[in-house]
């Protein structure tokens, strides 16, 4: 009996699958990582959902590369679709530093603005946002 992920993977006809490659992502700025096959499949799935204007949730277990797959999607949007952002990344406060460091390491071509802090710090950041060029606004709901 085929596993659930295998059933999903084979339910999409080959001709509709994305031809996105890791070399494409590297050309658009991905560095410092070699995606595993399942991670590239995940990025291809995200690009298909985007192309179909279909919402999606990347709900892998912890440690399987959701962050690098999402960063790869942002690079795809910037490189292939010529969308310069800004893109919103919303995360728990506990992983904001991880997001920032992963963005700096894997996609240094994407300028990240971290938007968090107390009320005064956020007000200062808001004033400066109009004068700052950034591709990704990284913030928290906490």
C-alpha positions as CSV (number, residue, x, y, z in Angstrom):
1,X,0.0,0.0,0.0
2,X,1.4,3.4,-1.0
3,X,2.1,6.0,1.7
4,X,-0.2,9.0,1.9
5,X,2.6,11.4,0.7
6,X,3.3,9.1,-2.2
7,X,-0.4,9.0,-3.2
8,X,-0.4,12.8,-3.2
9,X,2.8,13.0,-5.2
10,X,1.6,10.6,-7.9
11,X,-1.9,12.2,-8.1
12,X,-0.5,15.2,-9.9
13,X,0.1,14.5,-13.6
14,X,3.8,14.8,-14.5
15,X,3.1,17.6,-17.1
16,X,1.7,19.9,-14.4
17,X,4.6,19.5,-12.0
18,X,7.0,22.4,-11.7
19,X,10.3,22.2,-13.5
20,X,12.0,24.3,-10.8
21,X,15.5,23.1,-10.1
22,X,18.0,23.8,-7.4
23,X,20.2,25.5,-10.0
24,X,17.4,28.0,-10.6
25,X,17.2,28.7,-6.9
26,X,20.9,29.2,-6.8
27,X,20.8,31.5,-9.8
28,X,18.3,33.6,-7.9
29,X,20.4,33.8,-4.7
30,X,20.1,30.5,-2.7
31,X,23.4,29.6,-1.2
32,X,25.0,27.7,1.6
33,X,22.6,24.7,1.4
34,X,21.9,21.8,-0.9
35,X,18.2,21.0,-0.7
36,X,17.2,17.4,-0.2
37,X,14.9,15.9,-2.8
38,X,11.8,16.2,-0.5
39,X,12.6,19.8,0.2
40,X,12.8,20.6,-3.5
41,X,9.5,18.7,-4.0
42,X,8.1,21.0,-1.3
43,X,9.3,24.1,-3.0
44,X,7.8,22.9,-6.3
45,X,4.5,22.2,-4.5
46,X,4.6,25.7,-3.0
47,X,5.2,27.3,-6.4
48,X,2.3,25.3,-7.9
49,X,0.0,26.5,-5.1
50,X,1.1,30.0,-5.8
51,X,0.5,29.7,-9.5
52,X,-3.0,28.3,-8.9
53,X,-3.7,31.1,-6.4
54,X,-4.3,28.4,-3.9
55,X,-3.6,28.7,-0.2
56,X,-1.3,26.1,1.4
57,X,0.3,25.1,4.7
58,X,3.8,23.7,4.8
59,X,3.3,21.6,7.9
60,X,6.3,19.3,8.1
61,X,7.7,18.2,11.5
62,X,10.4,20.3,13.2
63,X,13.8,20.1,11.6
64,X,12.8,19.1,8.1
65,X,13.5,22.4,6.4
66,X,10.3,24.5,6.4
67,X,12.4,27.6,6.8
68,X,14.7,26.9,3.8
69,X,11.8,25.9,1.7
70,X,10.0,29.1,2.4
71,X,13.1,31.1,1.7
72,X,13.4,29.3,-1.6
73,X,9.9,30.2,-2.4
74,X,10.7,33.9,-1.8
75,X,13.7,33.6,-4.0
76,X,11.5,32.0,-6.7
77,X,9.0,34.8,-6.4
78,X,11.8,37.4,-6.8
79,X,13.8,35.6,-9.5
80,X,11.2,33.9,-11.7
81,X,8.2,36.1,-11.1
82,X,10.1,39.4,-10.7
83,X,8.2,40.3,-7.5
84,X,10.5,42.4,-5.4
85,X,8.4,42.3,-2.3
86,X,8.1,43.2,0.4
87,X,7.1,39.8,1.6
88,X,5.7,39.3,5.1
89,X,7.1,36.5,7.3
90,X,5.2,36.1,10.5
91,X,6.7,33.9,13.2
92,X,6.7,33.2,16.9
93,X,9.1,35.5,18.8
94,X,11.1,32.5,19.9
95,X,12.3,31.7,16.3
96,X,12.6,35.2,14.9
97,X,16.4,35.2,15.4
98,X,16.6,31.9,13.6
99,X,14.6,33.2,10.7
100,X,16.9,36.3,10.5
101,X,20.1,34.2,10.6
102,X,18.7,31.7,8.0
103,X,17.8,34.5,5.7
104,X,21.2,36.1,6.0
105,X,23.0,32.8,5.4
106,X,20.8,31.2,2.7
107,X,19.7,34.3,0.8
108,X,21.9,37.3,1.5
109,X,20.5,39.0,-1.6
110,X,17.2,39.5,0.3
111,X,17.3,42.5,2.6
112,X,15.3,41.7,5.8
113,X,13.7,44.2,8.1
114,X,13.0,42.8,11.6
115,X,9.9,44.5,13.1
116,X,9.5,43.8,16.8
117,X,10.2,45.3,20.1
118,X,8.3,47.5,22.6
119,X,5.9,50.1,21.6
120,X,8.5,52.9,21.2
121,X,10.9,50.7,19.2
122,X,8.0,49.6,16.8
123,X,7.0,53.3,16.4
124,X,10.6,54.2,15.4
125,X,10.7,51.3,13.0
126,X,7.5,52.4,11.4
127,X,8.8,55.9,10.9
128,X,11.9,54.5,9.2
129,X,10.1,51.9,7.0
130,X,9.2,54.3,4.3
131,X,12.9,55.3,3.8
132,X,14.3,51.7,4.0
133,X,14.4,49.3,1.1
134,X,13.7,45.7,2.1
135,X,12.4,42.6,0.5
136,X,11.2,40.8,3.6
137,X,9.4,42.2,6.7
138,X,10.0,39.7,9.5
139,X,7.7,40.2,12.4
140,X,5.9,38.3,15.2
141,X,2.4,38.1,16.5
142,X,3.6,38.2,20.1
